[in-house]
Amino acid sequence: MTIINKELFKQIFKLIKSYDEIVIARHIGPDPDAIASQIALRESIKLTFPNKRVYAVGAGVSKFKYLGSLDKVDYNSITNALLIVLDVPNFIRVDGIEGLTYKDIIKIDHHPKEDIEGTADFTSSDYSSTAEMVADLIFNTKLLMDKNIAENLFLGIVSDSERFLFKNTQAHTFEVVVKLINNYSLDFVALYDHIYEKSFSECRFEA
Protein backbone atom coordinates (compact mmCIF):
# COMPACT_ATOMS: atom_id res chain seq x y z
CA MET A 1 0.00 0.00 0.00
CA THR A 2 1.39 3.38 -1.04
CA ILE A 3 1.52 5.97 1.77
CA ILE A 4 2.00 9.63 0.88
CA ASN A 5 4.65 11.12 3.20
CA LYS A 6 3.93 14.84 2.94
CA GLU A 7 6.62 15.76 5.48
CA LEU A 8 9.25 14.01 3.36
CA PHE A 9 7.97 15.79 0.26
CA LYS A 10 8.28 19.13 2.07
CA GLN A 11 11.86 18.26 3.02
CA ILE A 12 12.71 17.37 -0.58
CA PHE A 13 11.14 20.58 -1.90
CA LYS A 14 12.97 22.66 0.71
CA LEU A 15 16.31 21.16 -0.32
CA ILE A 16 15.60 21.77 -4.01
CA LYS A 17 14.61 25.36 -3.27
CA SER A 18 17.80 26.00 -1.27
CA TYR A 19 20.30 25.11 -4.03
CA ASP A 20 21.15 27.09 -7.17
CA GLU A 21 22.94 24.17 -8.87
CA ILE A 22 21.33 20.74 -9.03
CA VAL A 23 22.66 17.59 -10.69
CA ILE A 24 20.22 14.75 -11.38
CA ALA A 25 21.72 11.31 -11.99
CA ARG A 26 20.48 7.74 -12.42
CA HIS A 27 21.85 4.26 -13.04
CA ILE A 28 24.17 3.12 -15.84
CA GLY A 29 22.51 1.35 -18.75
CA PRO A 30 19.31 3.35 -18.26
CA ASP A 31 15.82 2.18 -19.13
CA PRO A 32 12.90 4.49 -20.04
CA ASP A 33 11.85 4.88 -16.38
CA ALA A 34 15.28 6.14 -15.35
CA ILE A 35 15.67 8.65 -18.19
CA ALA A 36 12.01 9.74 -18.17
CA SER A 37 12.13 10.41 -14.42
CA GLN A 38 15.44 12.25 -14.70
CA ILE A 39 14.35 14.55 -17.52
CA ALA A 40 10.87 15.10 -16.06
CA LEU A 41 12.28 16.16 -12.70
CA ARG A 42 14.86 18.43 -14.34
CA GLU A 43 12.16 20.16 -16.40
CA SER A 44 9.84 20.47 -13.40
CA ILE A 45 12.53 22.15 -11.29
CA LYS A 46 13.47 24.50 -14.15
CA LEU A 47 9.81 25.34 -14.74
CA THR A 48 9.33 26.11 -11.03
CA PHE A 49 12.67 27.90 -10.52
CA PRO A 50 13.77 29.37 -13.89
CA ASN A 51 17.02 30.79 -12.48
CA LYS A 52 18.37 27.50 -11.14
CA ARG A 53 21.00 25.58 -13.10
CA VAL A 54 19.70 22.02 -13.30
CA TYR A 55 21.48 19.22 -15.14
CA ALA A 56 20.42 15.68 -16.06
CA VAL A 57 23.65 13.70 -16.50
CA GLY A 58 24.86 10.32 -17.71
CA ALA A 59 25.32 8.54 -21.00
CA GLY A 60 22.44 8.89 -23.43
CA VAL A 61 20.67 6.07 -25.25
CA SER A 62 19.72 6.89 -28.83
CA LYS A 63 16.53 4.81 -28.86
CA PHE A 64 15.19 6.83 -25.90
CA LYS A 65 15.87 10.22 -27.49
CA TYR A 66 12.11 10.84 -27.69
CA LEU A 67 12.23 11.44 -23.91
CA GLY A 68 14.54 14.44 -24.29
CA SER A 69 18.23 15.34 -24.20
CA LEU A 70 20.77 15.00 -21.41
CA ASP A 71 23.39 17.54 -20.30
CA LYS A 72 27.16 17.59 -20.60
CA VAL A 73 28.58 19.36 -17.55
CA ASP A 74 32.02 20.64 -16.54
CA TYR A 75 32.09 19.84 -12.83
CA ASN A 76 35.06 22.19 -12.32
CA SER A 77 32.59 25.06 -12.47
CA ILE A 78 30.26 23.52 -9.86
CA THR A 79 31.33 23.92 -6.23
CA ASN A 80 28.18 23.46 -4.15
CA ALA A 81 25.64 21.24 -5.86
CA LEU A 82 22.64 19.30 -4.70
CA LEU A 83 22.82 15.74 -6.05
CA ILE A 84 19.56 13.95 -6.82
CA VAL A 85 19.90 10.23 -7.56
CA LEU A 86 16.99 8.41 -9.17
CA ASP A 87 16.18 4.75 -9.72
CA VAL A 88 19.45 3.44 -8.28
CA PRO A 89 20.27 2.12 -4.77
CA ASN A 90 24.09 1.93 -4.90
CA PHE A 91 26.85 4.40 -5.79
CA ILE A 92 28.74 1.95 -8.01
CA ARG A 93 25.90 2.09 -10.56
CA VAL A 94 25.35 5.86 -10.58
CA ASP A 95 26.21 7.25 -14.01
CA GLY A 96 27.97 10.52 -14.73
CA ILE A 97 28.92 12.03 -11.36
CA GLU A 98 32.68 11.41 -11.35
CA GLY A 99 34.40 14.59 -10.15
CA LEU A 100 31.22 16.22 -8.84
CA THR A 101 31.42 18.08 -5.51
CA TYR A 102 28.11 18.01 -3.68
CA LYS A 103 26.86 18.59 -0.16
CA ASP A 104 23.39 17.01 0.07
CA ILE A 105 21.70 14.08 -1.65
CA ILE A 106 18.07 13.53 -2.47
CA LYS A 107 17.39 9.89 -3.26
CA ILE A 108 14.23 8.74 -5.06
CA ASP A 109 14.12 5.01 -5.76
CA HIS A 110 11.70 2.10 -5.82
CA HIS A 111 14.34 -0.61 -5.26
CA PRO A 112 15.39 -2.03 -1.86
CA LYS A 113 17.87 0.15 0.05
CA GLU A 114 21.60 -0.39 -0.37
CA ASP A 115 24.48 2.04 0.25
CA ILE A 116 23.00 5.35 -0.94
CA GLU A 117 21.47 7.20 1.99
CA GLY A 118 19.92 10.51 1.06
CA THR A 119 19.77 13.66 3.18
CA ALA A 120 16.15 13.36 2.11
CA ASP A 121 15.50 9.71 1.32
CA PHE A 122 12.40 8.75 -0.66
CA THR A 123 12.92 5.00 -1.02
CA SER A 124 9.88 2.76 -1.33
CA SER A 125 9.38 -0.58 -3.06
CA ASP A 126 5.62 0.04 -2.90
CA TYR A 127 5.89 2.00 -6.14
CA SER A 128 5.77 0.57 -9.65
CA SER A 129 8.44 2.93 -10.92
CA THR A 130 10.55 5.95 -10.12
CA ALA A 131 8.38 7.93 -12.53
CA GLU A 132 5.36 7.26 -10.31
CA MET A 133 7.37 8.54 -7.32
CA VAL A 134 8.41 11.73 -9.14
CA ALA A 135 4.79 12.29 -10.18
CA ASP A 136 3.71 11.98 -6.52
CA LEU A 137 6.45 14.41 -5.48
CA ILE A 138 5.31 17.01 -8.01
CA PHE A 139 1.61 16.57 -7.26
CA ASN A 140 2.22 16.99 -3.53
CA THR A 141 4.58 19.99 -3.56
CA LYS A 142 4.82 23.37 -5.28
CA LEU A 143 6.83 21.86 -8.14
CA LEU A 144 5.21 22.55 -11.49
CA MET A 145 4.31 20.22 -14.34
CA ASP A 146 3.44 20.71 -17.99
CA LYS A 147 2.31 18.36 -20.73
CA ASN A 148 5.82 17.26 -21.76
CA ILE A 149 6.71 16.42 -18.15
CA ALA A 150 3.44 14.50 -17.74
CA GLU A 151 4.10 12.55 -20.94
CA ASN A 152 7.55 11.48 -19.75
CA LEU A 153 6.19 10.38 -16.38
CA PHE A 154 3.42 8.41 -18.08
CA LEU A 155 5.96 6.67 -20.33
CA GLY A 156 8.20 5.84 -17.37
CA ILE A 157 5.31 4.33 -15.41
CA VAL A 158 3.99 2.28 -18.34
CA SER A 159 7.46 1.02 -19.22
CA ASP A 160 8.58 -0.03 -15.74
CA SER A 161 5.26 -1.59 -14.80
CA GLU A 162 5.26 -3.51 -18.11
CA ARG A 163 1.91 -1.95 -19.04
CA PHE A 164 0.62 -2.41 -15.47
CA LEU A 165 1.27 -6.17 -15.47
CA PHE A 166 3.93 -6.34 -12.73
CA LYS A 167 2.74 -7.08 -9.19
CA ASN A 168 4.02 -3.77 -7.75
CA THR A 169 1.32 -2.02 -9.81
CA GLN A 170 -1.30 -0.83 -7.31
CA ALA A 171 -4.51 1.15 -7.32
CA HIS A 172 -2.36 4.22 -6.57
CA THR A 173 -0.45 3.66 -9.82
CA PHE A 174 -3.68 3.98 -11.78
CA GLU A 175 -4.70 7.03 -9.75
CA VAL A 176 -1.46 8.78 -10.73
CA VAL A 177 -1.84 7.78 -14.39
CA VAL A 178 -5.46 8.99 -14.53
CA LYS A 179 -4.38 12.31 -13.03
CA LEU A 180 -1.62 12.70 -15.63
CA ILE A 181 -3.99 11.87 -18.49
CA ASN A 182 -6.85 14.07 -17.30
CA ASN A 183 -4.84 17.08 -16.10
CA TYR A 184 -2.65 17.29 -19.21
CA SER A 185 -4.90 15.80 -21.94
CA LEU A 186 -2.41 13.06 -22.78
CA ASP A 187 -2.88 11.08 -25.99
CA PHE A 188 -1.78 7.83 -24.37
CA VAL A 189 -2.42 5.77 -27.52
CA ALA A 190 0.13 7.87 -29.43
CA LEU A 191 2.55 7.72 -26.50
CA TYR A 192 2.51 3.92 -26.55
CA ASP A 193 3.98 4.04 -30.06
CA HIS A 194 7.24 5.48 -28.66
CA ILE A 195 7.70 2.58 -26.24
CA TYR A 196 7.30 -0.10 -28.87
CA GLU A 197 9.30 1.48 -31.70
CA LYS A 198 12.19 -0.79 -32.70
CA SER A 199 15.11 -0.36 -35.03
CA PHE A 200 15.45 -2.62 -38.06
CA SER A 201 18.44 -4.34 -36.42
CA GLU A 202 16.38 -5.13 -33.29
CA CYS A 203 13.61 -6.62 -35.43
CA ARG A 204 16.15 -8.73 -37.30
CA PHE A 205 17.68 -9.94 -34.03
CA GLU A 206 14.26 -10.95 -32.65
CA ALA A 207 13.41 -12.74 -35.91
C-alpha positions as CSV (number, residue, x, y, z in Angstrom):
1,M,0.0,0.0,0.0
2,T,1.4,3.4,-1.0
3,I,1.5,6.0,1.8
4,I,2.0,9.6,0.9
5,N,4.7,11.1,3.2
6,K,3.9,14.8,2.9
7,E,6.6,15.8,5.5
8,L,9.3,14.0,3.4
9,F,8.0,15.8,0.3
10,K,8.3,19.1,2.1
11,Q,11.9,18.3,3.0
12,I,12.7,17.4,-0.6
13,F,11.1,20.6,-1.9
14,K,13.0,22.7,0.7
15,L,16.3,21.2,-0.3
16,I,15.6,21.8,-4.0
17,K,14.6,25.4,-3.3
18,S,17.8,26.0,-1.3
19,Y,20.3,25.1,-4.0
20,D,21.1,27.1,-7.2
21,E,22.9,24.2,-8.9
22,I,21.3,20.7,-9.0
23,V,22.7,17.6,-10.7
24,I,20.2,14.8,-11.4
25,A,21.7,11.3,-12.0
26,R,20.5,7.7,-12.4
27,H,21.9,4.3,-13.0
28,I,24.2,3.1,-15.8
29,G,22.5,1.3,-18.8
30,P,19.3,3.4,-18.3
31,D,15.8,2.2,-19.1
32,P,12.9,4.5,-20.0
33,D,11.8,4.9,-16.4
34,A,15.3,6.1,-15.3
35,I,15.7,8.7,-18.2
36,A,12.0,9.7,-18.2
37,S,12.1,10.4,-14.4
38,Q,15.4,12.3,-14.7
39,I,14.3,14.6,-17.5
40,A,10.9,15.1,-16.1
41,L,12.3,16.2,-12.7
42,R,14.9,18.4,-14.3
43,E,12.2,20.2,-16.4
44,S,9.8,20.5,-13.4
45,I,12.5,22.2,-11.3
46,K,13.5,24.5,-14.2
47,L,9.8,25.3,-14.7
48,T,9.3,26.1,-11.0
49,F,12.7,27.9,-10.5
50,P,13.8,29.4,-13.9
51,N,17.0,30.8,-12.5
52,K,18.4,27.5,-11.1
53,R,21.0,25.6,-13.1
54,V,19.7,22.0,-13.3
55,Y,21.5,19.2,-15.1
56,A,20.4,15.7,-16.1
57,V,23.6,13.7,-16.5
58,G,24.9,10.3,-17.7
59,A,25.3,8.5,-21.0
60,G,22.4,8.9,-23.4
61,V,20.7,6.1,-25.2
62,S,19.7,6.9,-28.8
63,K,16.5,4.8,-28.9
64,F,15.2,6.8,-25.9
65,K,15.9,10.2,-27.5
66,Y,12.1,10.8,-27.7
67,L,12.2,11.4,-23.9
68,G,14.5,14.4,-24.3
69,S,18.2,15.3,-24.2
70,L,20.8,15.0,-21.4
71,D,23.4,17.5,-20.3
72,K,27.2,17.6,-20.6
73,V,28.6,19.4,-17.6
74,D,32.0,20.6,-16.5
75,Y,32.1,19.8,-12.8
76,N,35.1,22.2,-12.3
77,S,32.6,25.1,-12.5
78,I,30.3,23.5,-9.9
79,T,31.3,23.9,-6.2
80,N,28.2,23.5,-4.2
81,A,25.6,21.2,-5.9
82,L,22.6,19.3,-4.7
83,L,22.8,15.7,-6.1
84,I,19.6,14.0,-6.8
85,V,19.9,10.2,-7.6
86,L,17.0,8.4,-9.2
87,D,16.2,4.8,-9.7
88,V,19.5,3.4,-8.3
89,P,20.3,2.1,-4.8
90,N,24.1,1.9,-4.9
91,F,26.8,4.4,-5.8
92,I,28.7,2.0,-8.0
93,R,25.9,2.1,-10.6
94,V,25.3,5.9,-10.6
95,D,26.2,7.2,-14.0
96,G,28.0,10.5,-14.7
97,I,28.9,12.0,-11.4
98,E,32.7,11.4,-11.3
99,G,34.4,14.6,-10.1
100,L,31.2,16.2,-8.8
101,T,31.4,18.1,-5.5
102,Y,28.1,18.0,-3.7
103,K,26.9,18.6,-0.2
104,D,23.4,17.0,0.1
105,I,21.7,14.1,-1.7
106,I,18.1,13.5,-2.5
107,K,17.4,9.9,-3.3
108,I,14.2,8.7,-5.1
109,D,14.1,5.0,-5.8
110,H,11.7,2.1,-5.8
111,H,14.3,-0.6,-5.3
112,P,15.4,-2.0,-1.9
113,K,17.9,0.1,0.0
114,E,21.6,-0.4,-0.4
115,D,24.5,2.0,0.3
116,I,23.0,5.4,-0.9
117,E,21.5,7.2,2.0
118,G,19.9,10.5,1.1
119,T,19.8,13.7,3.2
120,A,16.1,13.4,2.1
121,D,15.5,9.7,1.3
122,F,12.4,8.8,-0.7
123,T,12.9,5.0,-1.0
124,S,9.9,2.8,-1.3
125,S,9.4,-0.6,-3.1
126,D,5.6,0.0,-2.9
127,Y,5.9,2.0,-6.1
128,S,5.8,0.6,-9.6
129,S,8.4,2.9,-10.9
130,T,10.6,6.0,-10.1
131,A,8.4,7.9,-12.5
132,E,5.4,7.3,-10.3
133,M,7.4,8.5,-7.3
134,V,8.4,11.7,-9.1
135,A,4.8,12.3,-10.2
136,D,3.7,12.0,-6.5
137,L,6.4,14.4,-5.5
138,I,5.3,17.0,-8.0
139,F,1.6,16.6,-7.3
140,N,2.2,17.0,-3.5
141,T,4.6,20.0,-3.6
142,K,4.8,23.4,-5.3
143,L,6.8,21.9,-8.1
144,L,5.2,22.5,-11.5
145,M,4.3,20.2,-14.3
146,D,3.4,20.7,-18.0
147,K,2.3,18.4,-20.7
148,N,5.8,17.3,-21.8
149,I,6.7,16.4,-18.2
150,A,3.4,14.5,-17.7
151,E,4.1,12.6,-20.9
152,N,7.5,11.5,-19.7
153,L,6.2,10.4,-16.4
154,F,3.4,8.4,-18.1
155,L,6.0,6.7,-20.3
156,G,8.2,5.8,-17.4
157,I,5.3,4.3,-15.4
158,V,4.0,2.3,-18.3
159,S,7.5,1.0,-19.2
160,D,8.6,0.0,-15.7
161,S,5.3,-1.6,-14.8
162,E,5.3,-3.5,-18.1
163,R,1.9,-2.0,-19.0
164,F,0.6,-2.4,-15.5
165,L,1.3,-6.2,-15.5
166,F,3.9,-6.3,-12.7
167,K,2.7,-7.1,-9.2
168,N,4.0,-3.8,-7.8
169,T,1.3,-2.0,-9.8
170,Q,-1.3,-0.8,-7.3
171,A,-4.5,1.2,-7.3
172,H,-2.4,4.2,-6.6
173,T,-0.5,3.7,-9.8
174,F,-3.7,4.0,-11.8
175,E,-4.7,7.0,-9.8
176,V,-1.5,8.8,-10.7
177,V,-1.8,7.8,-14.4
178,V,-5.5,9.0,-14.5
179,K,-4.4,12.3,-13.0
180,L,-1.6,12.7,-15.6
181,I,-4.0,11.9,-18.5
182,N,-6.8,14.1,-17.3
183,N,-4.8,17.1,-16.1
184,Y,-2.6,17.3,-19.2
185,S,-4.9,15.8,-21.9
186,L,-2.4,13.1,-22.8
187,D,-2.9,11.1,-26.0
188,F,-1.8,7.8,-24.4
189,V,-2.4,5.8,-27.5
190,A,0.1,7.9,-29.4
191,L,2.5,7.7,-26.5
192,Y,2.5,3.9,-26.6
193,D,4.0,4.0,-30.1
194,H,7.2,5.5,-28.7
195,I,7.7,2.6,-26.2
196,Y,7.3,-0.1,-28.9
197,E,9.3,1.5,-31.7
198,K,12.2,-0.8,-32.7
199,S,15.1,-0.4,-35.0
200,F,15.4,-2.6,-38.1
201,S,18.4,-4.3,-36.4
202,E,16.4,-5.1,-33.3
203,C,13.6,-6.6,-35.4
204,R,16.2,-8.7,-37.3
205,F,17.7,-9.9,-34.0
206,E,14.3,-10.9,-32.7
207,A,13.4,-12.7,-35.9
